[in-house]
Amino acid sequence: MRWNRRRPVVALATAMALLAAACGDDGSDSASDGAGDLSGDVAFEERCEANEAAGTITYLSSFDFAAAASILDIIVAEAEGYFDELCLDVEIVPGFAPTGGLVAQGQAQISAAGSFGEVVNTNIQGEADLVAIAHYGKTSIEELIVPADGDIVELTDLEGATVGIKGDLPYSLQAMLGQAGIDRSSLDEPLLEGFDPVAHLELGIDALPVYKSNEPAQLDAAGVEYRVFDPRDFDIPASFAVLYTSESFLNEHPLAVQDFVRASFRGFEFAVDNPDVAVGHAFELIDAAGNPAFLSTEGEGFRWITESDLVVDTTPAGEGPGRIDVDRFGEEIDLLTEVGVFDELPDWESMVNTAVTDGLYDGTEIVWPAE
């Protein structure tokens, strides 16, 4: 896909006012509802000056320098000079989800969540001010696998099962099981060590939560047969690769946040068109850091193709990837509340800002202000 480089068309004061309204500067709590866009008739020199004034923007990844959506696009944007073209100084720091607390504390400015539910939960539990600003995957990245020779054939067979977890049961799987009537309190959830799904299944557990872009490829390579319960097959509203920032940073540097996302979208499209080059950019960072997660080029290639295909496949026709689907977010939080993840319906709309991405595409082509 080729990118259309166009000048924006709305005044700086208007753009800032629109974002202030979207972010609740009028005293309200709302950060959502797409109150206008920030495409802005801003002379590039003014935009560049505003972006430089933001200083170094630290992006904290959710999993090392992996070739995942919301990570590889940022890596490519840096490697291909897209951030530089927009006068942004970006530092990419490897992390491990959840990262919301560090962003809320100002130790990083932008990161990504595995789902919008994760953003909402971080805000509720930590009284944080995180705001979703982009939304790549409009389905789940997780699925639940069970041994092919086991007794679990239907979701309802999982009542009372042993489900091995790494940290917690992903929100999309909680929603899927809850909708099927599975009482989570009936599950035995031992914590697993390491990231080897073959070894995990050899422990005799009944089910294993996995990332579609990771463990299935390892099991296939090892010749291990399994059954899959995919939330998408059960029409579970879910999300993945959700970029977010703090509301305070967004209010202080709206154009810098928007241009960070703009460059990331361009990085995503480059990586779709040039997957080998993009994964190579990731491995420059992975190898320089000593590859502590033992990532492989084959594994990361599979990760990127799987995740980018899911992103493209779930992007509405006529849109570019990454725009927020507010209705989808609402459905996700409604279901998580219904199955008991949240005690009561959160004020999730105050945790979304659609204005950041509203002006970034002309149809499916990026609006690129740099000359």
N, C-alpha and C positions, 0 to 999 in steps of 0.2 A: 504494500500500500504506500502511495506517495503522500507526502504531507504538504498541505497548502499553506504557504507562509503569507499571512495577511496582517494588515495593521488593524488594531482594535479601534472601536468607533464611538466610545462614550467618554465624557469628561472625567478627570481624576476625582473631582469633588463628588460627582454623581456616583462613581464607582465606590468611593469610600463610604458615602452615605448609604448606598445599597447594602454593603457588607455590614455596616454598623446596625442597620435595621434587622438584617438577617441574624446577627449575633446577639441581639438583645440589648444594644446600647441605650435603648429607650427606657431601660429599667425592667423590661420583661425578662423572663427566663428563656425565651425561645431562641434557639439557634438554627431554626429550620425553615421549612416551607418555601424555600427558593424565592426570597423576596428580591427579585431582580437578579442580574448577573454582574460579574466583575470584568467583562471583556474590555470595558473602559476605553474611552477616547483619550488615552494617556500617551503622550509623546514617549517614544522609547527611552529617550534620555532621562525623563522623569521616572519611568518605571525602573530603569537601571539604578538610578540614584536611591530609590526607595528600597530596592532589593539589597543593595550594598549596605544600607543603613541597618538592615536586619542582623548583620554580622554573620558569624558562622552558624549555620543550621545543622544541628546534629541529628542525623537519622539513625535510630536504633532499630536494628532488624529484629525480627521475631524468631529467627533460627539461623545463626551464623551468617555466612555469605551464600546460603543455598540458592539454587536457581528456581525460586518460588515466585509466584505472582505477588507483587508488593515488596519484593526484595530485588529480584533480577532487573526489573524495570528501573529501579533507582541506581543499581550498579551500572547499568548500561548508560543511563543519563549522565552519570559522572564520567565514565570512560569515553563516551562519544562527544563530550564537550557541551551537552545540552544545557547543563546548569551554568556553565561558563558563559554561554551565549546570552543567557538571561541575567547575567551579573549576580549569580548566586554562589555563595561560598558554602559548600555542603561537605560535611564530614560523615562518612558511613561507618558506624560502629556495630560490630556483631553483638547480638544479644540472644536471649532465649525467652519465649513467651511464658507468662504475661509480662508485658513491658510498661503497662499503663501507669504504674506508680512512679516510675522514673520520669515519664513525660509530665505527669502532674506536678512533680517536684521541680521541674525545670532543668533536670540533668540531661534531658534530650528534648528536642522540639517536635519531632514527628516520628511516628512509628506505625506499626500495622498490627491488627488483631486478627485472630482466626475466625472471628464472627462479630457481628454487631452486638450479639448478646454479651460477649466478653467486654466490650466497651461499656455497655450499660451496667453490667455487674461491677466493674471497677469503679465507676462513678458512685454506685450505691454503697458499696462496701468501704470505699476509701474517701468518700465525700470529695471526689475529684471533679475536675471541670473538663473532661475529655469530650471532644467533638469529632464525629465522623465527617471526613471531608472528601472521601472517594470510596468507591465500592466496586471492586472488580468482579468477584464471583457471586452470582446470584443463585447459588445452590450451596450444598455442603461440600467441603473438601474431605470430610471423614465418612467412613462406612464401618460397619461391624462385620467381622468375618468369624465363621465357626468351622470346625473341622468337617470335611466332606463326609466322613464316616461316622459322625456323631448323631445324636438323637434329636438335635435341634433343627427342625425343618421350617417351622413357622415362627414369627416373632413371639407369639404367645408362649412358645416352648421355653422362652428365656426366663420366665418367672422362677425365681429361686436359683438362677444360674450363677456360676463363678465367672466374672468378667474381669480380666486383668487390665489394669489401668496404669497410665504413666502420668501421674499428677492428679487428673480428674477425668471424669467421663465427659467428652465433648458435648457442647450444648445441643448440636444437631441430633446426637444420639440420645441424649436425655429426652428431647422432644419426640423423637421417633418411638422410643420405648414407652414414654408416657401416653402418647396418643393410642398406642396399642393396648393400654391398660396395664402395663407392667409397673408394679410398685417398686420403685428403686430400693426401698428399704429391704426388699426381699433378696437383693443381689449381694453376693459376696464379691468384694472388689479389692483383691490383693494388689499392692503396689509392685510394679515390675521394674527390674533393673535393666539398663541397656536398651538397645534399639534393634535387637535381632528377633524378628517375628517367628523364625523357625524355632529358635530356642524357647521363645515364649509359649508357643503351642505345645512344645514337648513337655511343658510343666503340667499338662493335663487340664488346663483351663477350658471352660466351655465356649468362651467368646473373647475376641480381641479387637478393640477399637484400632483402626488404622487410618492412615492418610491414603487416599486413592492414588496419590502421586509418589508413593514410597514403598510401603510394605508389600503390596500385591506383586510388584516386579521382583522383589526378593524371593517371595514364596514361589512364584512361577519359575524362577531360575533354579530353585532347589527342588522343583518337581513336587511341591506340596500342594495337594488339592484342598479346596475349601469352598464354602458357600458364602454368599455375600448378601447382607442386608444394607441397602443403600437408601438413605433418607429421600433421595430424589425419586426413587421408585414408589415411595409412599406419599408423595406430594407434600413433603415437609418443607415449609418456608425456612430457608437458611441462607447464610452468606459466608463468604471467606474473602481474605485479602482486603480488609477494610482499613484504609489509611485514616489516621486520626492525628489531631494535635490538641493542645490545650486551648480553651476558649480565650484565655488571657493572651497567649501568643498570637492567636488569630486576630484578636482585636488590635494588637499592637502593630502587626506586620501583615495585613491582609493580602497585599499584592505579592509579597514574597511567598506566602503560603500558596496562593493560586499558581504562581509561576513554578514553584516546586512540583506541584501536581501536574502542571502542563508539561514540564520536562519529563516527568515520570511516565505520562501517557505516551510521549514520543519514544521513550525508552522501551515501553511495552511493545509498541508497534515494530520497532527495530528488531527486538528480540524474537517476535513472531516470524518476521521475514528472514532473520539471520540467526537461527538458534545456536548453531555451532560457535559463531563468533561471540554471541552473548554469553554462553556458558564458559567460553574461554576467558571472557572478562571476569566472570565470577571466580574462576580458578586462579587468576593472578592474585586475587585477594586471599583466597583460601590457602594457597601454597605459601604466600608470604606470611600468613599467620600460623603456619605449621600444621594446618588441617587437623585440628583437635577433634572434630566430629567424624573423621575418617570418611569424608565424602569422596565419591568417585565421579569421573566424567560421565560414565554410562548412567549412573544413578541420577545425577543431576540433569542429564539430558532427558531422561524419562520424566523426571519431576516437572521440568519446564513444559514439555510437550503436553503432558496430562493436564497441568493446571491452565496453561494458556488456551488449550482446546476447550476446557470447561468454561473459561471466561468468555471466549468468543461465542460459544454455543448458547450461553445464557444471556448474552447481550441482545436487547431488543433490536429488531431490524430497523435500519436507518439511523442507529445511534453508534457512537464510538464507545469503546470499552471504558469502564471506570465511573460513569455517572451514577449517582445515587438513585436507587429505586426506593422512594420513601414508603410506598405502599407495602413493598416486600419487607422492609424493616419493621413496619407496624405489625404485619402478620407474624413475623418471627417472634417479636416480643409478646404479642397476644398469646401465642401457643406456649411459649416458655412460662408465662404467667399461669395459663390454664393447667399445665402439668406440674406446677408447684416449684419451678425454679426460682421465681420471684413470688414473694408473699402477696404482693398486690401489684397492679399494673403500674410500672414506673412512668415518670414523665420523660419518656424516651425521645419525644419530639424536640426537647430542648438540647438533646445530645447529637443533633444532626445539623449540618450546614450544607444546603444544596447550592448556595450562591457561588461557592468556590468553583464548581465544575460547570455551572450553567452556560458560561460563555466560552468554554474551551474548545468546543467543536462547532464547525459549520457542517451540519450533517454528520458524516463520518470522518471529516478531515479536520486536523488540528488547526486552530487559529494560532499562528506563530508570530509574535510581535517583533522578534529580533530581525535586524537587517542583515 
